[in-house]
Amino acid sequence: MGSIVERALLPWAQRMKNQVNLPVRLSWGAGGGASLALGDFEQPMVEIRVRDPSALPLLIDPGLDTLGQAYVEGLVDVDGSVADILAVAHRLAESAQPEAGLLGRIRRRFGHTRESDSEAIQYHYDVSNAFYAQWLGEGMVYSCAYFEHGDETLDEAQLKKIDHILRKIRLQPGQRLLDIGCGWGALVLRAAQQYGAQCVGVTLSKNQYELARERVHAAGLQDRIQIRLQDYRDVSDGPFDRITSVGMFEHVGLDHLASYFGHIRRLLKPDGWVMNHGITSTDACDGETRHGGGHFIDRYVFPRGELPHIGTVLRTLQEGGLEAFDVENLRRHYQRTTQLWSEAFEANTGCIKPLLDEKRWRIWRIYLAGCALAFENDEVALYQVLCRPAGQGTAGLPWSRSWMYRE
């Protein structure tokens, strides 16, 4: 393999050294006996070890998709901190030939049947509850936290996120709340315990459903909370006073957003409130991140997931019969959240690896660290959009946002 790799990599390595001067060493052969430097550094921060010649096309014309594929498929091994590895990957992707970046600009549309959506959700969320517990924190909340001051622990910030949402929707005792994509039940538990709400939570993940029901039973809240293994499109027992959707609408599909919001509108009382909290693309054409990554995520992490631009969100919710009342960008908060998830994942690797095969461990390791970098670099964002039914009068509306925030 040595001569093949060297002939293929030598011109590229020299070009990288001249253009970007990275603290990276490429090595191959038995025991990493041969190597090339991609920069003028005595000690590299990252070492890429080529294990298979089929990695060469993925390295020579790199994008985030192809580099991620080479790592996940075990064609290369990478040594270094995960933050350094991702920083190097971005620099390499930026140096790729212009046409290589087109992969990240292809806009895909997927059909979203109940069956296909259920399969996609179970692929991502039903890894195991024990796996998620190693890095999500005690509350088992898999969505953007809210750092009111910036120095909160992850668990503190997740609790503040839930309260931030429940204050925004002005949840009152006795009101009926639907949580679409309820996860392991953290929001409905808080809504019932602290706000006195009657709650319904729906999820397509069997693992989430089972653990959420256990948590409701342990809290003695069976009379206030119902957890269902159900598609949101099959919820028909409205009306609800309040509806929340947190980290779920990324799975709906771009072509289905108007009908998604329309179904929410039909389930909502005329004076009700809705909170839609989800990841958005910063590509105004509903595309991918600037240097790719979309195909990697679709292939390995979130099958059939599609990220709309915030403009698309606002247009389609209006088409669905809702009025946007308040819009808040929490991109900085999700950067911090995913950074803490990645750090916990790294710290608990010894406990996590026995729960996964090697390939899936690599997928999640690079995915979590990559998310933190993507939010930091404004490649994706997180918006909370507070809505109410369109066409209503203004009587009873608050004059300011003061009710949303503690004084």
Buried (B, 14 or more C-beta within 10 A) or exposed (E): EEEEBBEBBEEBBEEBBEEBBBBBBBBBBEEBEBBBBBBEEEEBBBBBBBBBEEBBEBBBBBBBBBBBBBBBBEBBBBBBEBBBBBBBBBBBBBBBEEEBBEBBBEEBEBEBEEEBBBEBBBBBBBBEBEBBBBBBBEBBBBBBBBBBEEEBEBBBBBBBBBBBBBBBBBBEEEBBBBBBBBBBBBBBBBBBBEBEBBBBBBBBBBBBBBBBBBBBEEBEBEEBBBBBBBBBBEBEEBEBBBBBBBBBBBBBBBEBBBBBBBBBBBBBBEEBBBBBBBBBBBBEEBBBBBBBBBBBBBBBBBBBBBBBBBEBBBBBBBBBBBBBBBEBEBBBBBBBBBBBBBBBBBEBEEEBEEBBEEEBBBBBBBBBBBBBBBBBBEBBBBBBBBBBBBEEEEEEEEEEEEEBEEE
